[in-house]
C-alpha cells in the first residue's frame, strides 16, 4: 500500500493568516495537492521521504519557501524511518534521503537552505534525540517563514501609495509559503491599508499558477483582480497605468539578480519601458550569496509535455519539441527594490545587498 493517502478537507474558510498548504500531524506530513486547485481540494499524507521528494518534483507543493519547509519535514520522516540504524551509527539511508530531497528542484535555494539547517542540527544532536529535536526544528522553520512573510508584507506595503494598481506573476501567496505569502503578502497588507485599487494576475503558463492559485487566493479575500494572459502583459501595463510589478523569487544572487518563474524577466523589461516599478518580495533564505551573478544560477528545465499537452491531451502538432525552462533571471538593473523580513533593499547591487545583510 502506498504511503500516501487521500484526505478530504475544505478550504471554504480560507484565511491567509491561518492557512498553510503544509501540515505536520502525528508524525506524518500532509500536503495540499496544488495541482488540483481551485476545483478540487485534496490533502495527501506522506510517511516516506522519497515520496516527499517526488511530490516536490511533481508540483504537489511549490513555491520556494514552501518547498524548503516541506524538505525540512521530509528529513524528519527519514529520521523516523531510520531511527534504529542511526542509533547504531549507520546514517547511509538518511543521507540518501537528504540527497533525494536536494535533487527534487534545482533552482529553489530555500530547499538547500532548509536541508543545510537540518543537517547542521543532526551533526550536533545525540541519535536518541534526533526525531524530537529535528521535528521541533522543522516546525520552527515553518513558523519562522510565516512570521517573515508578515514582516515582508509590512515593509513592502510601506512603499505603496493609496489607489495603486499592481501586477503580480505566478503565485507567491499563502500557497507558496508557510502562510500569508511574500508578493501576495505585500498585496494583502497594502489592501488591508486601503492602498490597492486593482490587482492584475498573469496566468503563468504552462502550469497556470496565476490563473489557478493567485486569482483564487485574491478573490477569496475580496481583492479586485483581473486575470491577464501572458501576451497581454505589455498592453495591460500600457493601458492601465500600473504602479508596481510585485513578484517573489526562488533564488537571488549576490549582485541582486533574481531567478523567478519564467516570464518575470519579460515583465521587468515591460515595466521599465512603461515607467512601472518592480518589487521582489522574498525572505533572506532566498539569497544565495555564494553565487555572484545570475549567469551562475541553475535553471530547471522541465518536461516538454508540460507545454505540448494539457493534462493528457495534446495541444500542439505531433512531434514538436518545446523549450520549457521553469525560471528565468532578471538582472538587478531592472529591479527597483527587494523586500525581505529585514527591510528594503533599494537599487539592488552587490554593495546594497552586502550592507543589508551586515
N, C-alpha and C positions, 0 to 999 in steps of 0.2 A: 504494500500500500504506500502511496506517495506520502511524503512528509508535509505536503501542502494540502490544506483542507479549505473548502469554500465556506465562508461565513456570510450570512445575510445581515445587513445592517442598513441604517438610513442616515442620510445627511440632510434631512429635512430641516434641522435646526442648526444649520451651518453658521458658525461664527468664527472668524479667523483668530481671535484672541484665545479661543478654547480648543480649536480644531487642529489636529495634526494627522498627516497621512500615514504615520508610523506609530505603532503601539507595542509595548512590551508587557506581556501578561503571562504570569505563571511559568516563567522560563521559556516562553516561546515568543517569536516575533510575528506581528501581524502588519501587513502592508495593504493599503488601499490600492486596488488594481486600477491605475490611472488610464490604462488602455481602454477601459470600458466606459469611462465618464464622457459626457454627462448623462448618458441614457441608462446606465445600469451601475448600481453600487455593489461592489464585491470586495470583500476583505479576504486576503489569503494568509494562511498561517504557515509559518516556517519553523522547522526544528533542525534543519540541515544547512550548513554553511555554504556548500557548493550550490545548493538551490537558491540561496540568497544572492550569490554572485551572479547566477543565471538570471534572476529576477531583475537585477540592476542592468545587465546587458540587454534584456528584453523589454526594458522601459516600463516594467510594472511600477517601479519607483523611479523618478527622475528629478532633475534639479540638483545642482552641486551640493548645497547644504544637506538636503535630504539623503543624497547618496552617501555622504560622509557619516551621517547618523546611522543609516542602515548598516553600513560596513562595521561600525563600532558594535552594534548588536550582533552582527554576524560573527565577530570574534568571540563574543560571549557564548554563542551557540557552540562554537568549536571547543571552547574550554569545557562546556558541559559534556559534550560527546566524548572528549578525550581525556577526561579528568584523571582516570586511573593511570593512563600512560604517562601523563605529566607528573604525577606524584612519584612514579618510578624513574623519572628522569628522561623519558622519551618524548620529545616535542616535535617529531617529524611531521605527524599528521596536522598539528596546529600550524606549522609553518607552511605546509601545502595549502591549507585553507586560507591563510592570510594572503598567500600568493595568488590564489584564485580570485579573491576579492580585489586585489590590487590590479589585476588584469581586466576587470569587468568593464571599466570605462576609462580610457587612457587620458582624456583631456581634463576631467574634473579633478582639480588638485585637492579639494576638500576630502575626497576619498583617501588620498595618500596621507593627508594631514591627520585624519582620524585614526588611520591604521598605525601611523608612527606614534601617536599619542598612546594608543592602546599597547603597542609593542614595548614602549619605554616603561610602562607600568608593569607589564609582565616580567621584565628583567629584574625589577626590584621587589617583587612580591613572592612570598612563600607559596609553593604549589598548592597547599591545603586551603589557602585563602584566595586563590585566583578567581574563582567564579564569583564570589561575593564582592570582591574589590573591583573586578572589571565590570560587573553588572552596574555597580554604583557609578563607575566612570562613564559608561555608555549613557546612562540616564542623565548624568551631569552634562555631557556633550549635547544631548538633546535639549535640555532646559536652557543651557547657555545660548544655543542658537536662537531659541525663541526670544530670550532677553535681548540678544544682539539685534534681532530684526526690529524690535520695538525702538531701540536706540537709533538704528539706521533710519527708521521711519520719521523720527523726530528731527534728526539732523537734515534729512532730505527735504522734509516739508518746510523747514525754515527758509529755503531758497525759493519757494513757490509763492507767487503773488495771487491775490484774490481774483477769481474769474479766469484762471488759467485753463488752457486746453493742452492735454498731454497725449503722447503716443507711446505705447509700450509694445514690446515684441516678445514672442514665446510666452512662457509662464514663469514668473518669478514671484509667485504668491505663496499662500499657506501650503499649497500642494507641493511646492518645490523646496520647502524648508521644514524646520521643526514646527513652524506655525507662524502666522501673520504675514510673512513674506519680506523680500528685500525691495525690489522695484514696486511691487504692489503694496508693500508695507508703507513706502513713501506716499503712494497714491491714496491709500486708505487713511493715513494720518492727515494728509492735506485735505481730503474730502471731509473728514470729521471737523476740520477747522474752517470749513466753508470756502475753501480756496479753489476747488476743482469744478469747472463748468462742464467739461466734456472729456471723456477718455476715448481714444481710438486704439483698438487692439488689432495688431496684424495677425493674420490667420496662421502663419508659421508652418509652411509645408516642409517635409511631407507628412509629419505626424500631427499637424494641426493643433498644437498645444494652445495657440491663441484662440482658435475657434472653439475648441472643446473645453478648455480649462480656464483660461483667463476671462473670457467673456462670461462664463458661468459663475466664477467667483465674484466678479464685479456686479453682475445682475442680481445675485443672491443678496447683495448688500445695498441694492438700490442706487448704485453709482452709474450715472448715464454713460452708456457705452455704445459705440459703433464698431462693428466688425469690418475690417478692411482687407481686401485681397492684397497679396504681395505686390502685384503690378500696379496697384492704385496708391501706393505709399507716397510717391512724389506728388501726384495730383492732390492727395489729401493734405500734405504739408503746405502746398502752394495755396490751395483754395480756402483753408480753414484757419490760417494764422495760428498754427500750433506753436506753443511756447517751449515745450520740453519734449524730448525723446528720453524716456526713462527705461533702462534695461538692467538686468542682472549680469552675472558673469560666472564662468566656470573656471577661469584661471587668469590672473593678472601678472604680467612680468614686471621686473624691477623698474623698467622705464615707463610703465603705465600702459603698455599695450594690453588690450582687453580681448580675450577669447570668449566669445559668447555664441549663442545659437546662430546658425547660418542665416544670413540676411541682415545681421546687425551692422556689418561694415557698409552695406548698401545704404542703410538708413542714416548712418553717421555722415556719409557723403551728401546725401539729400538734405539732411538737416543743416549742414554747413552752408550749402548753396542757398537755402531758404531762410537763413538767419534764425534757425531754431537751435536752442542749446541742447547738449547731450549730457545726461547724468547716468553714471553707472553706480548701482547700489549693490554692495557686496560686503560680507564680513571679512575681517582681516585674514581669516583662514584661507580665503580665496587667492591671496597673493602668494606667488612663488618667486621669492627674491633670489633664488639660485639661477633663475633664467633672466638673462639681461635684456632680451628684447623679444618681440613677437615672433620672429622667424624661428625661434627655438621651441616654441610651444607645440607639442604634438597634437595633430588634428585627427580626430577619429573619422575613419571612412566606414560608412555603414553599407549594408547590402543594397545592390542596385534594385532589387524587387520592391523596396520601400518607395521608390519613385515610379517604377513601371507598373505597379499593381496597387489597387486599393483593396485591402484585405486579400481575398483570394481571386479577385477579378482583375484581369489585365486592362490597363487604360492606355497603353502605348502600342506602337507597332511591334509585332512579334520579332524578337531577336535584337532589339535595340539595347544598348548598354548605357546606363545612366551614371553621371557623376553625382555622388551623394555624400559630401562632407557634412558632418553633423554640426561643425562650428566654423567660424571664420575669425579673423583677428582684425580689430580696429586699432589703428595707430593712435598714440596719445595726443597728437595734434588735432584729432577730430573729437576729442573728449573734453568737455568743459570742466566737469567735476567728477570725482569718485567719492562716494559717501560710504563710510564704514561705521562700525559701532563707536570708533574712537573720535570721529568727527568728519570734516570735509577736506578733501584734497583739491585745491583749485589748480587749474593748469597742470595736470599730471605730468611728471617727468621723474627722472632718476633722483634729482635733488629734492623735489617736493615729497616724493614717496619716502625717501630716506628720513626726511625730517618728521614726517607723520609717524613713523614707527619709533623714532627716537624720543 
